[in-house]
Amino acid sequence: MATTTITAEPGVPYIDITREFDAPRDLLFRTFTEPELIAQWLGPRKYTIDIDRYEVRDGGVWRFLHRGEDGSAHGFHGVFHGTPTPDGILRTFEYEGAPGHVALESVVFEERDGRTLVREHSVYQSVFDRDAMVESGMEGGVLEGFARLDELISRLAAPVA
Amino acid sequence: MLHNEMVMDGRDRLNAVFGALADPTRRAILVRLAEGDANVAQLNAPFRVSQPAISRHLKVLEAAGLVSRSRRATERLSHLEAEPLREATSWLARYQAYWDESHERLDALLVALRAVEEERNP
């Protein structure tokens, strides 16, 4: 099973997410740009997703809402910069719960032997912005990730005497 | 306002925890302390750095609340405080869970799409 790697180093306003998929990149590109496909995977199952706009062209607007079982809704929107292609997607990203804290995101698809590595790189305006966005938009939680933190955590999982 | 201050305090503490964890030597010190309390000489043994360097790392860990220090006779022992670490990982875990679940759904979708393509172009 492939694993999702999330990196957010302290002191720099970036989030990097990488994941390998067993499919050619043209297919990956479709799942990132066709609304009816996006709706089938983006976000946990407990949310429904409403895709309001997805104009896949230079200057096109995208917007979707995550709706929770409790009736809560979280909106996200942005604009595509340049025409999205299987080589890559460049877009802005804004959580509507924190207007003005806009991030620039790039997505690249690297195919090798029929498998595709997807790399997402997000640049926020500040470290504070990055942390605040994740905290408000993703159910609360300052995001930081470290290469070997998982290993450390698993070793610490047992109660400490 | 009080609520906001509490939120800020929590975020500052979390930032201190993550800052402390960002260094491989400090992570290794925590892993060692997970096995039991230790003095500076014991902590220093696996590393090619000086004891004062280890002491500096311990101060960072102490400031983040990850380590507490006590005196036993002439010895100064460091003790792992696991609670801030648990808090930090639960925040990270939620964000990780969002993407893990999304990407697992995407795996399944890609399998379905490939099956459809193969039917069309056998």
Chai-1 contact restraints between the chains, C-beta under 6 A:
chainA,res_idxA,chainB,res_idxB,connection_type,confidence,min_distance_angstrom,max_distance_angstrom,comment,restraint_id
A,T4,B,W99,contact,1.0,0.0,6.0,A-B,restraint_1
A,T4,B,D100,contact,1.0,0.0,6.0,A-B,restraint_2
A,T4,B,H103,contact,1.0,0.0,6.0,A-B,restraint_3
A,I6,B,Q96,contact,1.0,0.0,6.0,A-B,restraint_4
A,P10,B,F18,contact,1.0,0.0,6.0,A-B,restraint_5
A,P10,B,G19,contact,1.0,0.0,6.0,A-B,restraint_6
A,P10,B,A22,contact,1.0,0.0,6.0,A-B,restraint_7
A,R19,B,H103,contact,1.0,0.0,6.0,A-B,restraint_8
A,F21,B,L110,contact,1.0,0.0,6.0,A-B,restraint_9
A,A23,B,L110,contact,1.0,0.0,6.0,A-B,restraint_10
A,L27,B,L113,contact,1.0,0.0,6.0,A-B,restraint_11
A,Q40,B,L109,contact,1.0,0.0,6.0,A-B,restraint_12
A,W41,B,S102,contact,1.0,0.0,6.0,A-B,restraint_13
A,W41,B,R105,contact,1.0,0.0,6.0,A-B,restraint_14
A,W41,B,L106,contact,1.0,0.0,6.0,A-B,restraint_15
A,W41,B,L109,contact,1.0,0.0,6.0,A-B,restraint_16
A,L42,B,S102,contact,1.0,0.0,6.0,A-B,restraint_17
A,G43,B,S102,contact,1.0,0.0,6.0,A-B,restraint_18
A,P44,B,E101,contact,1.0,0.0,6.0,A-B,restraint_19
A,V134,B,Y95,contact,1.0,0.0,6.0,A-B,restraint_20
A,M138,B,Y95,contact,1.0,0.0,6.0,A-B,restraint_21
A,M138,B,Y98,contact,1.0,0.0,6.0,A-B,restraint_22
A,E139,B,R94,contact,1.0,0.0,6.0,A-B,restraint_23
A,G141,B,W91,contact,1.0,0.0,6.0,A-B,restraint_24
A,G141,B,R94,contact,1.0,0.0,6.0,A-B,restraint_25
A,G141,B,Y95,contact,1.0,0.0,6.0,A-B,restraint_26
A,V142,B,R11,contact,1.0,0.0,6.0,A-B,restraint_27
A,V142,B,L14,contact,1.0,0.0,6.0,A-B,restraint_28
A,V142,B,W91,contact,1.0,0.0,6.0,A-B,restraint_29
A,L143,B,Y95,contact,1.0,0.0,6.0,A-B,restraint_30
A,E144,B,F18,contact,1.0,0.0,6.0,A-B,restraint_31
A,F146,B,L21,contact,1.0,0.0,6.0,A-B,restraint_32
A,L152,B,R27,contact,1.0,0.0,6.0,A-B,restraint_33
A,L152,B,V31,contact,1.0,0.0,6.0,A-B,restraint_34
A,I153,B,T89,contact,1.0,0.0,6.0,A-B,restraint_35
A,R155,B,V31,contact,1.0,0.0,6.0,A-B,restraint_36
A,R155,B,A34,contact,1.0,0.0,6.0,A-B,restraint_37
A,L156,B,A34,contact,1.0,0.0,6.0,A-B,restraint_38
A,L156,B,A82,contact,1.0,0.0,6.0,A-B,restraint_39
A,V160,B,L80,contact,1.0,0.0,6.0,A-B,restraint_40
A,V160,B,A82,contact,1.0,0.0,6.0,A-B,restraint_41
